[in-house]
C-alpha cells in the first residue's frame, strides 16, 4: 500500500473518531482529528490525477477548521491585528494577476466583441440579482445578507481562466472577459452595491470606488508593466507569484473565519447552502445566456464559468475596508473555496466531453498566461 492510500485510510480513522466524539458530546475537542482528516485527504489526493486539482481546496478546509477551533491564533500576534494584512495580501494577489496578463488580453474585445459583451453583461446582471434575491429570501442579519450581494457584484477572478482551460472552453474569451470585468469593477461594483446592498446596509459609493482602485486597479497596472518590461527576466518571481497568491487567499479566508467564528457557528450551514446555490445558479444561467444568443458550445461553457466564478478576494478586502469583516466578509470567504471545488468538478465533466470546433487561440493565450 503506497503513501497516498495509507493517507486515505488514516483520514477515515480520524473522521470516524471525530464522529464518535461528536456523538458523545465531546465535539469541542475533535479539532485535531478534523484538521488531520483534511490534511490526510489532501495528501491522498496528490496521488490521483483526477483528484489532484482538489488538493488546494481541501487544504483550505483544514486551515478553516483550525481557525474555527483555535481562532485566537488567527486574530492577533503580539498585539498586531492580523486583519491588517488583508489589504496588502489582496494587492499582492492582484499584482500577480497583472503579471499573468498583457495588453493583448484586451485585444479580445475587438476580436470577439459579441462574446465579451454577452459575458460581461451577463456576469454583472445575473450574479448581483441572484445575490440580492437569495439575500432577500433568507432571514440572515442585514450585514450577512449584504455579503451575499457583495460576492455577486464582484468581477471575475483568474481562477475562472484556469477552469476554462481545463474545461476546454474558449480560453481567449475567458481571459478577455476577466480583464474587462476587472477594469470595470471600480465603477460597476460600487453602483450595484448601492443599488442592491443598500437595502441592507449603508454603502458609501465613493469610498468603495477608491478602495477598488487601490486594491485592484493599481496593483494590476503595476503587474501589467512588470509583465511588459520584465517578463521572463526574473524567473524565480514568475514561479513564486502563483504560490504567493494561493497562500494569500488561504490566509485571508482563515483570518475572516477566525473573526466571524461566532456568526459561522450559528448560521454556517445555511450560509454555505445559500452560497452554493448562488454559485451553481451562476453557472447554469450563464450557460443559458450564451445559448440564448446562439453562442457556440465552447463560448457557452466560457460564459457559464465567467458568470459563476467571482473575485472573492476583492470582496473580502471590501468587507474589511467597510469594517465589517466578521459579517459582510463571511459569504466571500465561503464562496472562494466552494467555487474552486464546483469549478474543478465542472471542468472535469466538460473536459471529458470535448467540443469539435477548435482553433489556435487557446495555445497562444496559455503561452501569454505562463509569461
One Martini backbone bead per residue (centre of mass of N, CA, C, O) as a GRO file, in nm:
protein
  371
    1UNK     BB    1   0.094   0.038   0.026
    2UNK     BB    2   0.078   0.358  -0.033
    3UNK     BB    3   0.081   0.673   0.087
    4UNK     BB    4  -0.203   0.762  -0.025
    5UNK     BB    5  -0.368   0.525   0.092
    6UNK     BB    6  -0.286   0.564   0.385
    7UNK     BB    7  -0.411   0.845   0.411
    8UNK     BB    8  -0.705   0.752   0.372
    9UNK     BB    9  -0.717   0.562   0.612
   10UNK     BB   10  -0.641   0.772   0.830
   11UNK     BB   11  -0.878   0.962   0.765
   12UNK     BB   12  -1.102   0.762   0.841
   13UNK     BB   13  -1.023   0.734   1.135
   14UNK     BB   14  -1.053   1.033   1.213
   15UNK     BB   15  -1.357   1.072   1.136
   16UNK     BB   16  -1.470   0.852   1.319
   17UNK     BB   17  -1.361   0.969   1.584
   18UNK     BB   18  -1.510   1.241   1.556
   19UNK     BB   19  -1.799   1.128   1.551
   20UNK     BB   20  -1.786   0.998   1.830
   21UNK     BB   21  -1.734   1.263   1.983
   22UNK     BB   22  -1.998   1.399   1.901
   23UNK     BB   23  -2.188   1.174   2.015
   24UNK     BB   24  -2.049   1.229   2.319
   25UNK     BB   25  -2.011   1.556   2.344
   26UNK     BB   26  -1.685   1.614   2.222
   27UNK     BB   27  -1.653   1.819   1.974
   28UNK     BB   28  -1.459   2.045   2.097
   29UNK     BB   29  -1.208   1.810   2.074
   30UNK     BB   30  -1.199   1.743   1.741
   31UNK     BB   31  -0.999   1.922   1.584
   32UNK     BB   32  -0.740   1.749   1.526
   33UNK     BB   33  -0.894   1.531   1.362
   34UNK     BB   34  -1.008   1.717   1.136
   35UNK     BB   35  -0.742   1.832   1.041
   36UNK     BB   36  -0.612   1.559   0.973
   37UNK     BB   37  -0.818   1.472   0.766
   38UNK     BB   38  -0.766   1.697   0.552
   39UNK     BB   39  -0.461   1.652   0.520
   40UNK     BB   40  -0.478   1.351   0.432
   41UNK     BB   41  -0.657   1.398   0.186
   42UNK     BB   42  -0.463   1.586   0.037
   43UNK     BB   43  -0.241   1.376   0.010
   44UNK     BB   44  -0.409   1.160  -0.140
   45UNK     BB   45  -0.482   1.337  -0.394
   46UNK     BB   46  -0.184   1.345  -0.514
   47UNK     BB   47  -0.214   1.030  -0.628
   48UNK     BB   48  -0.452   1.156  -0.821
   49UNK     BB   49  -0.535   1.306  -1.108
   50UNK     BB   50  -0.851   1.358  -1.052
   51UNK     BB   51  -0.776   1.495  -0.745
   52UNK     BB   52  -0.542   1.706  -0.739
   53UNK     BB   53  -0.717   1.977  -0.781
   54UNK     BB   54  -0.830   1.953  -0.460
   55UNK     BB   55  -0.599   2.009  -0.259
   56UNK     BB   56  -0.626   2.312  -0.193
   57UNK     BB   57  -0.917   2.310  -0.084
   58UNK     BB   58  -0.867   2.105   0.148
   59UNK     BB   59  -0.654   2.278   0.288
   60UNK     BB   60  -0.850   2.507   0.356
   61UNK     BB   61  -1.031   2.336   0.538
   62UNK     BB   62  -0.812   2.291   0.749
   63UNK     BB   63  -0.767   2.593   0.815
   64UNK     BB   64  -1.061   2.657   0.897
   65UNK     BB   65  -1.076   2.456   1.128
   66UNK     BB   66  -0.852   2.589   1.291
   67UNK     BB   67  -1.000   2.867   1.318
   68UNK     BB   68  -1.251   2.754   1.473
   69UNK     BB   69  -1.083   2.620   1.719
   70UNK     BB   70  -0.824   2.855   1.694
   71UNK     BB   71  -0.873   3.186   1.672
   72UNK     BB   72  -0.641   3.326   1.842
   73UNK     BB   73  -0.413   3.273   1.609
   74UNK     BB   74  -0.595   3.471   1.381
   75UNK     BB   75  -0.612   3.773   1.512
   76UNK     BB   76  -0.334   3.789   1.694
   77UNK     BB   77   0.020   3.912   1.726
   78UNK     BB   78   0.166   4.080   1.956
   79UNK     BB   79  -0.076   4.308   1.895
   80UNK     BB   80  -0.123   4.221   1.601
   81UNK     BB   81  -0.357   4.263   1.356
   82UNK     BB   82  -0.422   4.045   1.095
   83UNK     BB   83  -0.628   4.214   0.922
   84UNK     BB   84  -0.400   4.413   0.813
   85UNK     BB   85  -0.316   4.198   0.572
   86UNK     BB   86  -0.537   4.190   0.357
   87UNK     BB   87  -0.478   4.424   0.164
   88UNK     BB   88  -0.182   4.352   0.084
   89UNK     BB   89  -0.255   4.068  -0.024
   90UNK     BB   90  -0.447   4.157  -0.248
   91UNK     BB   91  -0.241   4.331  -0.397
   92UNK     BB   92  -0.052   4.094  -0.455
   93UNK     BB   93  -0.256   3.923  -0.613
   94UNK     BB   94  -0.313   4.141  -0.831
   95UNK     BB   95  -0.027   4.154  -0.932
   96UNK     BB   96  -0.022   3.861  -1.026
   97UNK     BB   97  -0.247   3.899  -1.230
   98UNK     BB   98  -0.094   4.111  -1.403
   99UNK     BB   99   0.153   3.920  -1.481
  100UNK     BB  100  -0.066   3.729  -1.652
  101UNK     BB  101  -0.094   3.982  -1.830
  102UNK     BB  102  -0.197   4.171  -2.127
  103UNK     BB  103  -0.287   4.374  -2.380
  104UNK     BB  104  -0.393   4.131  -2.553
  105UNK     BB  105  -0.642   4.066  -2.375
  106UNK     BB  106  -0.802   4.327  -2.487
  107UNK     BB  107  -0.821   4.244  -2.795
  108UNK     BB  108  -1.080   4.062  -2.768
  109UNK     BB  109  -1.287   4.289  -2.810
  110UNK     BB  110  -1.232   4.298  -3.120
  111UNK     BB  111  -1.247   3.986  -3.192
  112UNK     BB  112  -1.500   3.933  -2.947
  113UNK     BB  113  -1.748   4.135  -2.884
  114UNK     BB  114  -1.995   3.957  -2.832
  115UNK     BB  115  -1.884   3.767  -2.610
  116UNK     BB  116  -1.794   3.989  -2.413
  117UNK     BB  117  -2.064   4.132  -2.376
  118UNK     BB  118  -2.225   3.888  -2.274
  119UNK     BB  119  -2.038   3.812  -2.037
  120UNK     BB  120  -2.033   4.082  -1.877
  121UNK     BB  121  -2.338   4.137  -1.856
  122UNK     BB  122  -2.415   3.869  -1.727
  123UNK     BB  123  -2.242   3.897  -1.477
  124UNK     BB  124  -2.371   4.194  -1.384
  125UNK     BB  125  -2.668   4.059  -1.357
  126UNK     BB  126  -2.694   3.773  -1.239
  127UNK     BB  127  -2.530   3.778  -0.965
  128UNK     BB  128  -2.659   4.024  -0.823
  129UNK     BB  129  -2.958   3.922  -0.841
  130UNK     BB  130  -2.911   3.657  -0.696
  131UNK     BB  131  -2.802   3.775  -0.434
  132UNK     BB  132  -3.048   3.949  -0.365
  133UNK     BB  133  -3.261   3.724  -0.363
  134UNK     BB  134  -3.130   3.544  -0.147
  135UNK     BB  135  -3.117   3.762   0.074
  136UNK     BB  136  -3.430   3.808   0.084
  137UNK     BB  137  -3.510   3.496   0.146
  138UNK     BB  138  -3.362   3.534   0.397
  139UNK     BB  139  -3.280   3.563   0.769
  140UNK     BB  140  -3.045   3.729   0.768
  141UNK     BB  141  -2.852   3.948   0.860
  142UNK     BB  142  -2.780   4.232   0.691
  143UNK     BB  143  -2.464   4.186   0.668
  144UNK     BB  144  -2.476   3.901   0.554
  145UNK     BB  145  -2.652   3.969   0.307
  146UNK     BB  146  -2.452   4.178   0.184
  147UNK     BB  147  -2.231   3.963   0.123
  148UNK     BB  148  -2.385   3.820  -0.103
  149UNK     BB  149  -2.401   4.067  -0.288
  150UNK     BB  150  -2.097   4.125  -0.308
  151UNK     BB  151  -2.021   3.875  -0.465
  152UNK     BB  152  -2.209   3.940  -0.714
  153UNK     BB  153  -2.057   4.236  -0.769
  154UNK     BB  154  -1.812   4.101  -0.858
  155UNK     BB  155  -1.565   4.010  -1.035
  156UNK     BB  156  -1.348   3.831  -1.182
  157UNK     BB  157  -1.118   3.565  -1.171
  158UNK     BB  158  -0.843   3.369  -1.259
  159UNK     BB  159  -0.976   3.093  -1.202
  160UNK     BB  160  -1.155   3.093  -1.461
  161UNK     BB  161  -0.921   3.043  -1.662
  162UNK     BB  162  -0.838   2.765  -1.564
  163UNK     BB  163  -1.114   2.628  -1.595
  164UNK     BB  164  -1.146   2.683  -1.899
  165UNK     BB  165  -0.903   2.519  -1.988
  166UNK     BB  166  -0.997   2.244  -1.861
  167UNK     BB  167  -1.291   2.262  -2.019
  168UNK     BB  168  -1.247   2.348  -2.320
  169UNK     BB  169  -1.275   2.635  -2.361
  170UNK     BB  170  -1.254   2.986  -2.420
  171UNK     BB  171  -0.976   3.133  -2.317
  172UNK     BB  172  -0.963   3.409  -2.454
  173UNK     BB  173  -1.244   3.497  -2.357
  174UNK     BB  174  -1.197   3.466  -2.056
  175UNK     BB  175  -0.964   3.670  -2.022
  176UNK     BB  176  -1.121   3.916  -2.133
  177UNK     BB  177  -1.355   3.920  -1.933
  178UNK     BB  178  -1.182   3.950  -1.683
  179UNK     BB  179  -1.041   4.214  -1.762
  180UNK     BB  180  -1.295   4.390  -1.806
  181UNK     BB  181  -1.441   4.346  -1.531
  182UNK     BB  182  -1.207   4.457  -1.361
  183UNK     BB  183  -1.199   4.748  -1.488
  184UNK     BB  184  -1.513   4.801  -1.408
  185UNK     BB  185  -1.539   4.767  -1.094
  186UNK     BB  186  -1.508   5.066  -0.976
  187UNK     BB  187  -1.804   5.130  -1.102
  188UNK     BB  188  -2.003   4.883  -1.081
  189UNK     BB  189  -1.990   4.774  -0.790
  190UNK     BB  190  -2.083   5.030  -0.628
  191UNK     BB  191  -2.350   5.067  -0.777
  192UNK     BB  192  -2.474   4.787  -0.709
  193UNK     BB  193  -2.449   4.810  -0.403
  194UNK     BB  194  -2.630   5.058  -0.371
  195UNK     BB  195  -2.882   4.930  -0.512
  196UNK     BB  196  -2.887   4.649  -0.336
  197UNK     BB  197  -2.733   4.664  -0.048
  198UNK     BB  198  -2.888   4.925   0.051
  199UNK     BB  199  -3.121   4.745   0.183
  200UNK     BB  200  -2.919   4.664   0.439
  201UNK     BB  201  -2.685   4.881   0.401
  202UNK     BB  202  -2.453   5.118   0.408
  203UNK     BB  203  -2.323   5.286   0.109
  204UNK     BB  204  -2.003   5.403  -0.005
  205UNK     BB  205  -1.919   5.464  -0.319
  206UNK     BB  206  -1.648   5.624  -0.315
  207UNK     BB  207  -1.493   5.443  -0.119
  208UNK     BB  208  -1.516   5.185  -0.289
  209UNK     BB  209  -1.379   5.291  -0.541
  210UNK     BB  210  -1.107   5.355  -0.406
  211UNK     BB  211  -1.046   5.066  -0.303
  212UNK     BB  212  -1.037   4.929  -0.583
  213UNK     BB  213  -0.807   5.093  -0.695
  214UNK     BB  214  -0.602   5.008  -0.479
  215UNK     BB  215  -0.642   4.682  -0.485
  216UNK     BB  216  -0.657   4.647  -0.817
  217UNK     BB  217  -0.566   4.850  -1.041
  218UNK     BB  218  -0.278   4.924  -0.950
  219UNK     BB  219  -0.155   4.634  -0.928
  220UNK     BB  220  -0.226   4.546  -1.218
  221UNK     BB  221  -0.070   4.770  -1.357
  222UNK     BB  222   0.204   4.681  -1.241
  223UNK     BB  223   0.191   4.394  -1.364
  224UNK     BB  224   0.182   4.480  -1.660
  225UNK     BB  225   0.457   4.625  -1.657
  226UNK     BB  226   0.619   4.384  -1.569
  227UNK     BB  227   0.544   4.201  -1.809
  228UNK     BB  228   0.657   4.393  -2.032
  229UNK     BB  229   0.967   4.441  -1.907
  230UNK     BB  230   1.024   4.149  -1.711
  231UNK     BB  231   0.949   3.908  -1.856
  232UNK     BB  232   1.169   3.632  -1.780
  233UNK     BB  233   1.396   3.783  -1.588
  234UNK     BB  234   1.227   3.662  -1.322
  235UNK     BB  235   1.173   3.345  -1.269
  236UNK     BB  236   1.120   3.319  -0.960
  237UNK     BB  237   0.870   3.511  -0.962
  238UNK     BB  238   0.689   3.363  -1.164
  239UNK     BB  239   0.678   3.104  -0.974
  240UNK     BB  240   0.584   3.245  -0.698
  241UNK     BB  241   0.309   3.394  -0.739
  242UNK     BB  242   0.103   3.157  -0.730
  243UNK     BB  243   0.181   3.075  -0.437
  244UNK     BB  244   0.126   3.345  -0.302
  245UNK     BB  245  -0.173   3.359  -0.381
  246UNK     BB  246  -0.265   3.100  -0.241
  247UNK     BB  247  -0.177   3.183   0.042
  248UNK     BB  248  -0.333   3.451   0.062
  249UNK     BB  249  -0.619   3.338   0.035
  250UNK     BB  250  -0.605   3.144   0.274
  251UNK     BB  251  -0.539   3.358   0.493
  252UNK     BB  252  -0.789   3.532   0.458
  253UNK     BB  253  -0.997   3.313   0.526
  254UNK     BB  254  -0.891   3.257   0.813
  255UNK     BB  255  -0.928   3.539   0.934
  256UNK     BB  256  -1.235   3.558   0.883
  257UNK     BB  257  -1.317   3.303   1.035
  258UNK     BB  258  -1.214   3.392   1.314
  259UNK     BB  259  -1.383   3.658   1.332
  260UNK     BB  260  -1.668   3.486   1.239
  261UNK     BB  261  -1.723   3.234   1.420
  262UNK     BB  262  -1.997   3.282   1.563
  263UNK     BB  263  -2.163   3.318   1.303
  264UNK     BB  264  -2.090   3.044   1.173
  265UNK     BB  265  -2.203   2.856   1.401
  266UNK     BB  266  -2.507   2.963   1.358
  267UNK     BB  267  -2.511   2.995   1.004
  268UNK     BB  268  -2.325   2.820   0.824
  269UNK     BB  269  -2.495   2.603   0.668
  270UNK     BB  270  -2.691   2.808   0.534
  271UNK     BB  271  -2.472   2.981   0.392
  272UNK     BB  272  -2.347   2.758   0.223
  273UNK     BB  273  -2.604   2.693   0.063
  274UNK     BB  274  -2.647   2.974  -0.063
  275UNK     BB  275  -2.370   2.996  -0.202
  276UNK     BB  276  -2.403   2.743  -0.375
  277UNK     BB  277  -2.652   2.838  -0.531
  278UNK     BB  278  -2.524   3.088  -0.651
  279UNK     BB  279  -2.303   2.940  -0.812
  280UNK     BB  280  -2.477   2.732  -0.976
  281UNK     BB  281  -2.668   2.943  -1.107
  282UNK     BB  282  -2.446   3.089  -1.256
  283UNK     BB  283  -2.369   2.864  -1.448
  284UNK     BB  284  -2.649   2.811  -1.570
  285UNK     BB  285  -2.728   3.103  -1.665
  286UNK     BB  286  -2.472   3.152  -1.827
  287UNK     BB  287  -2.509   2.930  -2.035
  288UNK     BB  288  -2.804   3.025  -2.132
  289UNK     BB  289  -2.717   3.303  -2.232
  290UNK     BB  290  -2.552   3.192  -2.465
  291UNK     BB  291  -2.781   3.031  -2.599
  292UNK     BB  292  -2.972   3.272  -2.649
  293UNK     BB  293  -2.725   3.394  -2.851
  294UNK     BB  294  -2.597   3.158  -3.018
  295UNK     BB  295  -2.357   3.025  -2.903
  296UNK     BB  296  -2.113   2.837  -2.867
  297UNK     BB  297  -2.018   2.587  -2.668
  298UNK     BB  298  -1.751   2.712  -2.572
  299UNK     BB  299  -1.877   2.992  -2.498
  300UNK     BB  300  -2.086   2.888  -2.296
  301UNK     BB  301  -1.882   2.775  -2.097
  302UNK     BB  302  -1.736   3.036  -2.044
  303UNK     BB  303  -1.977   3.203  -1.937
  304UNK     BB  304  -2.045   3.020  -1.703
  305UNK     BB  305  -1.774   3.058  -1.554
  306UNK     BB  306  -1.771   3.373  -1.545
  307UNK     BB  307  -2.034   3.397  -1.379
  308UNK     BB  308  -1.980   3.183  -1.132
  309UNK     BB  309  -1.700   3.336  -1.093
  310UNK     BB  310  -1.533   3.514  -0.833
  311UNK     BB  311  -1.379   3.787  -0.655
  312UNK     BB  312  -1.344   3.712  -0.331
  313UNK     BB  313  -1.100   3.879  -0.241
  314UNK     BB  314  -1.214   4.159  -0.298
  315UNK     BB  315  -1.463   4.127  -0.118
  316UNK     BB  316  -1.302   4.096   0.144
  317UNK     BB  317  -1.160   4.373   0.131
  318UNK     BB  318  -1.422   4.542   0.141
  319UNK     BB  319  -1.520   4.439   0.413
  320UNK     BB  320  -1.277   4.549   0.568
  321UNK     BB  321  -1.310   4.852   0.481
  322UNK     BB  322  -1.605   4.856   0.625
  323UNK     BB  323  -1.576   4.698   0.910
  324UNK     BB  324  -1.718   4.383   0.816
  325UNK     BB  325  -1.563   4.103   0.822
  326UNK     BB  326  -1.751   3.916   1.027
  327UNK     BB  327  -1.996   3.949   0.805
  328UNK     BB  328  -1.963   4.042   0.506
  329UNK     BB  329  -1.703   3.835   0.476
  330UNK     BB  330  -1.828   3.542   0.477
  331UNK     BB  331  -1.929   3.481   0.190
  332UNK     BB  332  -1.655   3.514   0.043
  333UNK     BB  333  -1.502   3.295   0.212
  334UNK     BB  334  -1.690   3.062   0.103
  335UNK     BB  335  -1.691   3.099  -0.208
  336UNK     BB  336  -1.403   3.032  -0.290
  337UNK     BB  337  -1.379   2.722  -0.225
  338UNK     BB  338  -1.643   2.638  -0.367
  339UNK     BB  339  -1.577   2.730  -0.661
  340UNK     BB  340  -1.328   2.549  -0.691
  341UNK     BB  341  -1.479   2.284  -0.663
  342UNK     BB  342  -1.704   2.318  -0.878
  343UNK     BB  343  -1.514   2.397  -1.111
  344UNK     BB  344  -1.353   2.132  -1.118
  345UNK     BB  345  -1.594   1.949  -1.178
  346UNK     BB  346  -1.684   2.090  -1.438
  347UNK     BB  347  -1.416   2.057  -1.590
  348UNK     BB  348  -1.412   1.747  -1.588
  349UNK     BB  349  -1.675   1.707  -1.742
  350UNK     BB  350  -1.597   1.877  -2.001
  351UNK     BB  351  -1.327   1.738  -2.069
  352UNK     BB  352  -1.499   1.462  -2.142
  353UNK     BB  353  -1.658   1.681  -2.353
  354UNK     BB  354  -1.558   1.756  -2.629
  355UNK     BB  355  -1.509   1.998  -2.874
  356UNK     BB  356  -1.474   2.030  -3.207
  357UNK     BB  357  -1.415   2.317  -3.209
  358UNK     BB  358  -1.102   2.468  -3.309
  359UNK     BB  359  -0.810   2.661  -3.219
  360UNK     BB  360  -0.511   2.863  -3.158
  361UNK     BB  361  -0.581   3.052  -2.913
  362UNK     BB  362  -0.515   2.890  -2.654
  363UNK     BB  363  -0.212   2.856  -2.692
  364UNK     BB  364  -0.150   3.161  -2.693
  365UNK     BB  365  -0.278   3.228  -2.415
  366UNK     BB  366  -0.118   3.030  -2.230
  367UNK     BB  367   0.152   3.161  -2.294
  368UNK     BB  368   0.084   3.434  -2.171
  369UNK     BB  369   0.024   3.333  -1.881
  370UNK     BB  370   0.314   3.213  -1.828
  371UNK     BB  371   0.450   3.520  -1.890
   0.00000   0.00000   0.00000
